[in-house]
Amino acid sequence: MRADTESWRPSIAASDRVGSRLVMSALFAAALIPMLVTPVMPLIDFYNHLTRYFVLAHIGTDPTLQTYYRAHWTLLPDIGVDLLATPLLRFIPPLLAGKIIAMAICAILYSGVLYLNRVLTGQRSLLVAVLLLPLLYSYIFNFGFANFLLGLGLAFWAAGWWIAHRDRPRFAVPASCLFAVAIFFTHGLAFGLYGILVAALEVGLFFSASTRRPVDLLRSLSLVAAQAIVPLAFFAWWIVLRPHHVPLADAAVLAPQALDDGRPVGVAARILKRLIPILRVEEGPAYWFDIATFAIQALGIGFLMLRGRIAVVRAGWPLMIAALLTVGIGAPKLFGVSYITDRMPLFAVLCFLSALSVRPARWTFASRAVVLVLAATVAVRLVVVAVSFHEFGQGYQEFRTLARMIPKGSITVGVTVGNYFHETEVPRCEMYDPLLISQYGQVGPLFAYPDQQPLQLRGKLKQAVDALTAAFPLEKINDYNLYAQTAASVGFDYLMVCNADLMARPFPANVRVIAETPHFALLRAK
């Protein structure tokens, strides 16, 4: 394998030293500014996960948490951040810890893609680093999928490490097996994408080699497959012995038409739904803005490729094909993990950037101008994201005003008007409700699925959550007054309504209004 490796691997340029690393680090630091200008980042699921880490960190010493929650530590293919963040929450306030965790995940993803790019191209590319920055605020990051993003960053690091050391299999295989296990327990889907990464790159390296023997490709793929033995064995055990049944695929995957709230969706609507995470793979505050900047970047990169200034390395083409196939395959839910299709455009773009090589030839004025336009577009995106993040500070202050009025230990639920629509124009609110638990001593619903998280609900909280879920089994809620009425009748003491200005009045008869702000209302069950 050594001869094949040496035939494709470029040498690292002498100029590839401390200077480029410092510039890339400075670019990354500048990209973190949107996270610093707001007390609460508008990430849909992130603070629900963060509060779970808080509960797990303090459940041993807090009698109230012990009454309503139970730690459920077991080996699960989705607990990477739980393991790392739970100790952190014992010493650091939740909001600060959330920013540290989000920044660390972005740092691992950013550096992982750059590392693989350097291994494949033999150079550190500032252009690739710049193009990576807006992807830190991706459609998936705004979903708040912390475990997946951490696993994806580890996958790019592990793929780069494998490619760099594959010529020494006795050393590389055992180490990569450990990396594979770590990725799997961080997030199962990220482990699957890691397999696609290394397998596709092995095929690319085979076709890029000066001599190509099928036995060499078979041997390389066998070494890649060896890394999957332990994760796949555990995955099989998880499927058979998991405490609750998780279907292999969502019904919408197998049906000829996707389902929306039990009703078939037309072809045009399905196509639009598939296009949204592609056109908004870098997500900002508005459709038109994301589509416009997406078009500018696509045209700019296409121009540079046509002029021969940048190119995908030969070994990266099979990976490009594999990544595009993942985008085209529809699977909204597999093995209990939702929004599979929405995650694939981010993976595909990161694969593209990891295999992108910048040609050292003399650049024309037009090419330099295009690079400046690309850099300016990235800068504008980051500024606009920072402004949009900053605007959530006012909502957080309104939330705090009402949250202080709730007695500690109350069973509280959020009523988020316009929720569960990632691309909605209604302001996001999902990040506020979990903070009632971690900052104000309340108890309430959290992600606590036995097949996915190391936490369980118990007591009156579990009874109330189960009753509310039975009444509203689908994520989409059409009647928020009925939802609030039901929540007040099944055992919740208080209801924190966000986007209350959009909710029909009067409020249900079985609740009493405690206080209101322009966008929030605090209700108490009668």
Secondary structure, DSSP 8 states (H G I E B T S, - for coil): -HHHHHHH-----TT-SHHHHHHHHHHHHHHTHHHHS-SS---TTHHHHHHHHHHHHHTTT-HHHHHHEEE-----TT-HHHHHHHHHHTTS-HHHHHHHHHHHHHHHHHHHHHHHHHHHHSS--HHHHHHHGGGGGBHHHHHT-HHHHHHHHHHHHHHHHHHHHTT-HHHHHHHHHHHHHHHHHH-HHHHHHHHHHHHHHHHHHHHHSSS--HHHHHHHHHHHHHTTHHHHHHHHHHHHH-SS---SB-HHHHSSS-EETTEE--HHHHHHHHHHHHHTSB--S-HHHHHHHHHHHHHHHHHHHHTTSEEE-GGGHHHHHHHHHHHHS--SEETTEE-HHHHHHHHHHHHHHHTEEE--S---HHHHHHHHHHHHHHHHHHHHHHHHHHTHHHHHHHHHHHHTTS-TT-BEEEEETTTT-TT-SS---TTTTTHHHHHH--B------TTT-SEEE-HHHHHHHHHHHHH--SS--S-HHHHHHHHHHTT-SEEEEESGGGS-SS--TTEEEEEE-SSEEEEEE-
